[in-house]
Amino acid sequence: MKSDLFEAIKQKAQALSGQVGLVIGSPSNLLSCGADVSFPAASVIKLTLLWELFRQAEKGILCLADRVRLGEEDRVGGFGILRDLRPGLELTLEDLATLMITLSDNVATNLLIDRLTLQSVNDEIARMGLSRTRLARKMMDLRAKERGLENVTTPGDMASLLVAILNGPGLSPPSRKRMMSIMERQQCNNKLPRHMSGERAFAHKTGDLPGTEHDVGILPSREGTLIVVVMTADLKDNEEGIRFHNEVGLLLDRAYPTFQPQR
């Protein structure tokens, strides 16, 4: 990571009204600011579910082709398409994972939590050393939220998870490649990639709540692959956080060109 570029990003962060956490660089040379600060995880917590799904598939605990039936009781609000589809629809676990990541589908996420279990996901989070990350409740579970149960993480933990997805020992290369393929099909692209060069590959996951905007991912470039974690919270206005992500993405795009020149 170019230190002058990271300093420029930090200077932009100082103008924000809220909290900022950054981890950016190659897997072996990560620069950080606020890496250990706890943030509401929002939907970036879904990456822990993606990892655990593929781990259980490799262990033979489940099969990615296993089917789950959508029930009327599964409908919840927030992002996604499944809440608008007919009950009785059957989807594979890999279908659910794809919807969970690419459209941040909350119904798909909760169906996966039911199948994987909160305990199993948190046990794997602990095994991986993500000590400040916790999946405490399902998506849109307002009663749990009122009891103080919140999904939390840190920029440092998210960076460690991304490094594991890229080249970590916890899963086989085919599984990690399959996970990357799902992340590269992300449809929520209004933050870091918004002003990046057209059709540039960026395997990432976003998250947002009132006052919170996150985007975390893996960015290939001619100079090597970058781990990029940008997390913001306590913002007066979410648009402020989105604009900051846009600026960071543009700076990275200019400093680390993609493999193929754009025509």
C-alpha positions as CSV (number, residue, x, y, z in Angstrom):
1,M,0.0,0.0,0.0
2,K,1.3,3.4,-0.9
3,S,1.8,5.3,2.3
4,D,1.1,8.7,0.8
5,L,-2.2,7.5,-0.6
6,F,-3.2,6.1,2.7
7,E,-2.4,9.4,4.4
8,A,-4.5,11.2,1.8
9,I,-7.4,8.8,2.6
10,K,-6.9,9.4,6.4
11,Q,-7.0,13.2,5.8
12,K,-10.4,12.8,4.0
13,A,-11.6,10.7,6.9
14,Q,-10.9,13.5,9.4
15,A,-13.5,15.6,7.7
16,L,-16.3,13.2,8.5
17,S,-18.7,13.7,11.4
18,G,-18.5,10.2,12.7
19,Q,-16.1,7.3,13.4
20,V,-14.0,5.8,10.6
21,G,-12.0,2.6,10.4
22,L,-9.6,1.7,7.6
23,V,-7.5,-1.3,6.6
24,I,-6.0,-1.1,3.2
25,G,-3.1,-2.8,1.5
26,S,-1.7,-6.1,0.2
27,P,-2.4,-9.1,2.4
28,S,1.2,-9.0,3.7
29,N,1.4,-5.2,4.1
30,L,-1.8,-3.8,5.5
31,L,-2.0,-0.1,6.7
32,S,-4.7,0.7,9.2
33,C,-6.5,3.3,11.2
34,G,-9.0,2.4,13.8
35,A,-8.6,-1.3,13.0
36,D,-9.6,-2.5,16.5
37,V,-12.6,-0.1,16.9
38,S,-15.9,-1.9,17.3
39,F,-18.6,-1.1,14.7
40,P,-22.1,-2.2,14.1
41,A,-21.5,-4.9,11.5
42,A,-24.6,-4.3,9.4
43,S,-24.6,-6.6,6.4
44,V,-20.8,-7.1,6.2
45,I,-21.5,-9.8,8.9
46,K,-22.9,-11.9,6.1
47,L,-19.4,-12.7,4.9
48,T,-19.0,-14.8,8.1
49,L,-22.0,-16.8,7.0
50,L,-20.6,-17.2,3.5
51,W,-17.4,-18.6,5.0
52,E,-19.1,-21.0,7.4
53,L,-21.4,-22.3,4.6
54,F,-18.5,-23.3,2.5
55,R,-16.6,-24.7,5.5
56,Q,-19.6,-27.0,6.4
57,A,-19.9,-28.0,2.7
58,E,-16.2,-29.1,2.7
59,K,-16.7,-31.0,5.9
60,G,-19.7,-32.8,4.4
61,I,-22.0,-31.4,7.1
62,L,-24.2,-30.1,4.3
63,C,-24.3,-29.8,0.5
64,L,-24.4,-26.5,-1.4
65,A,-27.1,-28.1,-3.6
66,D,-29.3,-28.9,-0.6
67,R,-32.7,-27.2,-0.9
68,V,-34.6,-25.0,1.5
69,R,-38.3,-24.1,1.1
70,L,-39.4,-20.5,1.5
71,G,-42.2,-20.1,4.1
72,E,-44.6,-17.2,4.7
73,E,-43.1,-17.0,8.2
74,D,-39.6,-16.3,6.7
75,R,-40.5,-12.9,5.4
76,V,-38.6,-10.0,6.9
77,G,-38.1,-6.4,5.8
78,G,-35.0,-4.7,4.6
79,F,-33.0,-5.6,1.5
80,G,-33.7,-8.5,-0.8
81,I,-36.1,-10.0,-3.2
82,L,-37.3,-13.2,-1.5
83,R,-39.7,-11.3,0.8
84,D,-41.7,-10.5,-2.4
85,L,-41.7,-14.1,-3.8
86,R,-44.3,-16.8,-3.3
87,P,-44.1,-19.1,-0.3
88,G,-43.2,-22.7,-1.3
89,L,-40.3,-21.6,-3.6
90,E,-37.3,-23.9,-3.2
91,L,-33.8,-22.6,-3.4
92,T,-30.4,-24.3,-2.9
93,L,-28.1,-23.2,-0.2
94,E,-25.8,-21.7,-2.8
95,D,-28.7,-19.8,-4.2
96,L,-29.3,-18.4,-0.8
97,A,-25.7,-17.5,-0.4
98,T,-25.7,-15.7,-3.7
99,L,-28.8,-13.7,-2.8
100,M,-27.3,-12.9,0.6
101,I,-24.2,-11.4,-0.9
102,T,-25.2,-9.9,-4.2
103,L,-28.5,-8.4,-3.1
104,S,-27.9,-8.5,0.7
105,D,-31.1,-10.5,0.9
106,N,-32.2,-10.6,4.6
107,V,-34.6,-13.5,4.1
108,A,-31.9,-15.6,2.5
109,T,-29.5,-14.7,5.3
110,N,-31.9,-15.8,8.0
111,L,-32.6,-19.1,6.2
112,L,-28.9,-19.7,6.2
113,I,-28.6,-18.8,9.9
114,D,-31.3,-21.4,10.6
115,R,-29.3,-24.0,8.7
116,L,-25.8,-23.2,9.9
117,T,-26.8,-22.1,13.4
118,L,-25.6,-19.0,15.3
119,Q,-23.5,-21.2,17.5
120,S,-21.6,-22.8,14.6
121,V,-21.0,-19.5,12.9
122,N,-19.7,-17.9,16.2
123,D,-17.5,-20.9,16.9
124,E,-15.9,-20.6,13.5
125,I,-15.4,-16.8,14.0
126,A,-13.6,-17.6,17.3
127,R,-11.5,-20.3,15.7
128,M,-10.4,-17.9,13.0
129,G,-9.3,-15.4,15.7
130,L,-11.9,-12.8,14.9
131,S,-12.1,-11.9,18.6
132,R,-14.2,-8.7,18.2
133,T,-16.8,-10.1,15.8
134,R,-20.1,-11.6,16.9
135,L,-23.2,-12.7,15.1
136,A,-25.7,-12.1,17.9
137,R,-29.0,-12.1,16.1
138,K,-30.8,-12.6,12.8
139,M,-31.4,-9.8,10.3
140,M,-34.3,-7.5,11.2
141,D,-34.8,-9.1,14.6
142,L,-36.0,-6.0,16.3
143,R,-36.9,-7.7,19.5
144,A,-33.4,-9.1,19.9
145,K,-32.0,-5.6,19.0
146,E,-34.2,-4.1,21.8
147,R,-32.6,-6.6,24.2
148,G,-29.2,-5.2,23.3
149,L,-28.2,-8.0,20.9
150,E,-26.2,-6.5,18.0
151,N,-23.9,-7.9,15.3
152,V,-20.5,-6.3,15.7
153,T,-17.1,-6.4,14.1
154,T,-13.9,-4.4,13.6
155,P,-12.1,-3.3,10.4
156,G,-9.2,-5.5,11.5
157,D,-11.4,-8.6,11.8
158,M,-13.0,-7.9,8.4
159,A,-9.5,-7.6,6.9
160,S,-8.5,-10.9,8.4
161,L,-11.6,-12.6,7.0
162,L,-10.9,-11.2,3.5
163,V,-7.3,-12.4,3.6
164,A,-8.6,-15.9,4.5
165,I,-11.1,-15.8,1.6
166,L,-8.3,-14.7,-0.7
167,N,-5.6,-17.1,0.3
168,G,-6.1,-18.5,3.8
169,P,-5.6,-22.1,4.8
170,G,-9.1,-22.6,6.3
171,L,-10.7,-23.6,3.0
172,S,-9.6,-25.3,-0.2
173,P,-8.7,-23.1,-3.2
174,P,-11.8,-24.2,-5.2
175,S,-14.1,-23.1,-2.3
176,R,-12.3,-19.8,-1.9
177,K,-12.6,-19.2,-5.7
178,R,-16.3,-20.0,-5.6
179,M,-16.8,-17.5,-2.8
180,M,-14.9,-14.8,-4.7
181,S,-17.1,-15.4,-7.7
182,I,-20.2,-14.7,-5.6
183,M,-18.7,-11.6,-4.2
184,E,-17.6,-10.3,-7.6
185,R,-21.3,-10.4,-8.7
186,Q,-22.2,-7.8,-6.1
187,Q,-25.1,-5.6,-7.2
188,C,-24.8,-3.0,-4.4
189,N,-22.2,-0.8,-6.0
190,N,-22.9,2.7,-4.8
191,K,-19.9,3.0,-2.5
192,L,-16.3,2.1,-3.2
193,P,-16.8,1.0,-6.8
194,R,-19.1,3.8,-7.9
195,H,-16.5,5.8,-9.7
196,M,-14.1,3.0,-10.5
197,S,-13.2,2.1,-14.1
198,G,-16.1,0.3,-15.8
199,E,-16.4,-3.5,-15.4
200,R,-13.5,-3.6,-12.9
201,A,-13.5,-6.8,-10.8
202,F,-14.1,-6.0,-7.1
203,A,-15.2,-8.9,-4.8
204,H,-16.9,-7.1,-2.0
205,K,-19.8,-6.7,0.5
206,T,-21.5,-3.6,1.7
207,G,-23.5,-2.8,4.8
208,D,-25.5,0.1,6.1
209,L,-27.7,1.2,9.0
210,P,-28.8,4.7,10.0
211,G,-25.5,6.6,10.5
212,T,-23.5,3.6,9.3
213,E,-21.9,2.9,5.9
214,H,-19.4,0.0,5.2
215,D,-17.8,-1.5,2.1
216,V,-15.2,-4.2,2.4
217,G,-13.6,-6.3,-0.3
218,I,-10.8,-7.7,-2.4
219,L,-9.5,-5.5,-5.3
220,P,-7.2,-7.0,-8.0
221,S,-4.8,-4.6,-9.7
222,R,-1.8,-4.7,-11.9
223,E,0.4,-4.1,-8.9
224,G,-1.2,-6.9,-6.9
225,T,-4.3,-7.6,-5.0
226,L,-5.5,-5.2,-2.3
227,I,-7.6,-5.8,0.8
228,V,-9.9,-2.9,1.3
229,V,-11.9,-2.2,4.4
230,V,-13.7,1.1,4.9
231,M,-16.2,1.3,7.8
232,T,-18.0,4.4,9.1
233,A,-20.5,4.9,12.0
234,D,-22.1,7.7,14.0
235,L,-22.6,9.8,10.9
236,K,-24.9,12.7,10.9
237,D,-25.9,11.8,7.4
238,N,-25.5,8.5,5.6
239,E,-24.8,10.4,2.3
240,E,-21.7,11.8,3.9
241,G,-20.4,8.2,4.4
242,I,-21.3,7.2,0.9
243,R,-19.5,10.2,-0.6
244,F,-16.4,9.3,1.5
245,H,-16.5,5.7,0.1
246,N,-16.8,7.1,-3.4
247,E,-13.8,9.3,-2.9
248,V,-11.7,6.4,-1.5
249,G,-12.7,4.1,-4.3
250,L,-11.7,6.7,-6.9
251,L,-8.3,7.3,-5.3
252,L,-7.7,3.5,-5.2
253,D,-8.8,3.1,-8.8
254,R,-6.4,5.8,-10.0
255,A,-3.4,4.6,-7.9
256,Y,-3.9,0.9,-8.6
257,P,-5.0,0.4,-12.3
258,T,-6.9,-2.7,-13.3
259,F,-5.4,-5.5,-15.3
260,Q,-7.0,-4.5,-18.6
261,P,-6.9,-0.9,-19.8
262,Q,-10.4,0.5,-20.3
263,R,-11.3,1.4,-23.9
